[in-house]
Amino acid sequence: MAQAADFNLTGGSGTTATATFASGGIGLNVTGPSLGGSLDVTRSSDGLGVSTGLADLGGIGNNESLTLTFSQAVNLSSLKVAGWDSVDRVTLSWAGGSRNLVGDGIVSTDTETLSGVVGTVFKLQGTSALTTFRLNGLTAVAAVPEPSTYALMGLGLVGIAAVRRRRVR
């Protein structure tokens, strides 16, 4: 089984156009294209957000988003969010679909467990007027077949070939 890559997105300060991370041989670039333009990614001890440059809290708010671009296809298995409460509403979207995530009731750091979320580019967008939170971590597993999967597939093909050969005779 492939090793999970845990990305710690906390620490640092200030803003940047692209925040870059690496874990378990997987690269991650985070950008903030929101509101039809490009916003800076803010870094803090609580995690990543975006900044409009105004009197902004620097989290992810309504219609603000972070785009997560991985160096290879991954199975995104969890997101860790800070400042996550009952008014927070977020859509996680990728080429294969989307999921709506809802805050849990108290301001906290929470882990949102995911399944079937596979791709290279993911967008995390706030969808409620009162939404404001930070992304402070995530877990991803490389979405490539394991050598054992190839071996099993090879054995299956050999079996099919043997049966076909037997029928021809």
PyMOL commands that set and color helices and strands:
alter all, ss='L'
color gray80, all
select helices_A, chain A and resi 147-168
alter helices_A, ss='H'
color red, helices_A
select strands_A, chain A and resi 4-8+14-16+18-23+26-34+37-44+47-51+60-61+65-84+89-94+97-102+108-113+118-126+132-142
alter strands_A, ss='S'
color yellow, strands_A
deselect
rebuild
show_as cartoon
